[in-house]
Amino acid sequence: MILGIDASRALRPASQRTGTEIYARHLIDAMLKLAPGLPSPLSIRLYSDVAPDEAARQAWQTAEWRVMPSPRLWTHARLSLEMAQRPPAALFVPAHVLPLWRPPRTLVTIHDLGYLFFPQAHPPRQRWYLDWSTRWNGRVATHVLADSQATAADLRQRLAVPANRISVVYPGFIPTRQRVMDPDRVQATLARYGVRPPYFLYIGTLQPRKNLVRLAQAMARVLARSSAERPNAAPPMLVLAGKPGWLSEQVLPPMAALGLGDRVRTIGYVPEADLSALLTGAAALAFPSLYEGFGFPILEAQACGAPVLTSTTSSCPEVAGEGALLVDPHDVEAIADGLWRLLTEPALAQRIAALGAANVRRFRWETAAQQVFDVLGQMGVEK
């Protein structure tokens, strides 16, 4: 029996990967490792619009590849044609949209409904396509995976997807993300980015729904309090790691207008090899996002031993467990107070970090892959 998987998003270059692309790559990797040990034989066929990179080619040798370049409409034209001509027993789409022509059994992951809660965060054409594709997935898929209970609730309440067609499968955390034990490596990484401790670190796209203007306003209060109460201590920095996204002009100029100068530093996209060091050296991850379907940076920080400050909204409390200081993301004073406490109360910061390190163990790609195979078995795909 052949399981087809859309691997197109998993093969995006590292600098272009967001949470959904990371999810697809690691989940496919875990599924391919588990497949040979399933009770019944199951072959996996991977579909992509580009040839696999060297890492994928080496790691995914057990899969059959169907590389099908197409200048446009790859999913709805080229992949649809493939489904019509050589349909697998089932098709799994972990990070995109189901093709118009598809086999009778389909499984799809819907990561979040952020476009419904923050429509202004997307260009009009992208917003229209997100709405159409998400509703299409929810309507035609045999079964839907959600990254969190929060997203599952959104699917039921906002798109009327029946509960019996939704399964929550938590992603894992990036296995290479771990605390850097070599202080020289941490210091060298900080020096390369012009970062001086103590600092709070934000990871993610620079866009309005990440709540960065309020975070910067909170940082201004922390700096004022630091100047008044700790005049001899080094003032903290806020470091923003991520590329500007849609409507970043609504974020960056208001932040600059606060006059914080080099105490707020934007360092752009950070390569995989440097993120662990930046997280290891951080006083805390500052992640008061207004909406998340999951929230990978929370787990990344916890895996590196960094205390986490995040929101009381959407999936953030669910993912963070007890390993975070939760704040109302709409309350600048609450964000500022949380940052100050993590900066000046070492016992609290250590307790949050320890709870985070324990929490991250709940999230394993092997577990996620097994749960996906369990759902496929319930759909009639042999396990």
Order of alpha helices (4+ residues) and beta strands (2+ residues): beta-alpha-beta-alpha-beta-alpha-beta-beta-alpha-alpha-beta-alpha-beta-alpha-beta-alpha-beta-alpha-beta-alpha-beta-alpha-beta-alpha-beta-alpha-alpha-alpha
